[in-house]
Amino acid sequence: WYASDRQASSGSPDYPLCPGVRQLLAALAIPPSIRILALRDRPESNRGIRVRQAQVSNGRLVLDLEVLRQGFNPNQPEDVPVHLSVDNAAAAATLHLAGESTAIRKEIPLPQGKESGFGIVSLPHDDFTRDDISLFTFGHRPLANILICGPSGEVGKTLSLMSAPPGLPNRKATMPGNTRAAQAALASQSMVAWYGPPPRAEMEEKLLAFIEEGGIVLFLPDDTAHGTRHPFLGVSWGAMETAPPEEYYRLETWDRQRGFLRDGSDQAAIPANRLRAVRRKPLLGKYRTLASWDDGTCALAQVRAGTGSALFLGTLPRYSWSNLADGHLLLPLLQRMADRGAERFSTSISLRVNDPALPQSATDIPVRMDNAQGSHPSGSPADTAGVYRLGAQTYAVNRPWSEDNPDQITDEKLRLLLPEASISSMQSTAETPSLVQEAWKLFLIISLACLLLEAFLCLPRHTAKRPSPTIRP
């Protein structure tokens, strides 16, 4: 028997328990049968909040928040109060939520001269309280290093200029001369912009590991007429398409609610609809569409891997292809990708409970700093979320973001993960009772009836009491 909430994040092939379980099952002489009891540990409707980024800008604390809603009508907006705390000084605000996921930017004035600290954001407690709170620390924005990989020429210069515009701080674009130099520089990069032929062999493995560790990569097609046969993360480009004379492909729709093309903090949309293309390459494979051309085909795609993402663009910033170099879409896209990639160097946001990257000391013990659960509770970064200080370093530890994912693993996926066993599942939800559940209910009723009958038959019979004999003298 195996009891599980069947969360998809715990059912991936690289989940730590899977290899050991598979070895145990394979070692058995007779293939075992496994009954899975699917438990629900969260309600049908739930809200969760997390801090994606916290930074100081012009004397204000800028928080990029994301609120997830499950079980609510996505077409019905709502206002929800939120509790904010900076260095244990409390404040309150209201968030306007719409859709299943809402990205919100909040700005909080800071005392003069204050450039670092820690804080808490929390929603009103609901039936699932573990995702109602998120902790963070803040300081100077980390430097975003952008690696531009591809043949020298117009495209590389445009990408470099859009990634690190002159006068914009905390940005540095580098164009390595060869693949070996690019591999050596990957560890310190926030994002990579790759154009030309897709990566192969060792570079492909390095880029995949870079993405899984939180890096961001933007792939652009090569300047040829044919498509690519070798996909990356399951995505490739088809053969080049050319618009009819005096016509062009126009970007028409994009995700304005979340992601890299979302509206700004003032709810203003980026001018992505100004993108025009006379040449493009269709995207092939399985991906999430971030933006579409006016004929409904995908213009910008995203594939997640680990804690990072790969994005695929269908045209080039070259005027013989499109006006992408004008920056209507490319400039905000690259800036937001660089910010997201730099998050992996901000330990205040990226650390999670029991993270291997947690600061260590042979002599000191981490001290809890926040009052999220009243006065300083017991616990350690190995098992308790909170803000801790170890020596001169203050850092925040949160529960893994993957735990907020409500997706459930299917029976088919379970059978692929454990092919050595015969698997059957019993759902604990009352909405769709299975035949097995009904059989168990019937069996229980029959068993109770039999027990009652047995108890009745075992009752002692009633016998008339005989009078006792009288002894006379």
Buried (B, 14 or more C-beta within 10 A) or exposed (E): EBEBEBBBBBBEEEEEEBEEBBEEBEEEEEEEEBEBEBEEEBEEEBBBBBBBBBBBEEEEBBBBBBBBBBEBEEEEEEEBEBBBBBBBEEEEEEBEBBBBBBBBBBEBEBEEEBEEBBBBBBBEEBEBEEBBBBBBBBBEBBBBBBBBBBEEEBBBBBBBBBBBBEEEEBBBBBBBEEBEEBBEBBEEBBBBBBBBEBBEEEBBEBBBBBBBBBBBBBBBBBBEEEBBEEBBBEBBBBEBBEBEEEEBBBBBBBBEBBBBBBBEEEEEEBEBBEBBBBBBBBBBBEBBBBBBBEEEBBBBBBBEBBBBBBBBBBBBBBEEBBBBBBBBBBBBBBBBBBBBBBBBBBBBBBBBBEBEEBBEEEEEEBEBBBBBBEEEEEBBBEEBBBBBBBEEEBBBBBBBBEBBEEEBBEEEBBEEBBEBBEBEBBBEEEEEEEEEBEEEEEEEEEEEEEEEEEEEEEEEEEEEEEEEEEEEE
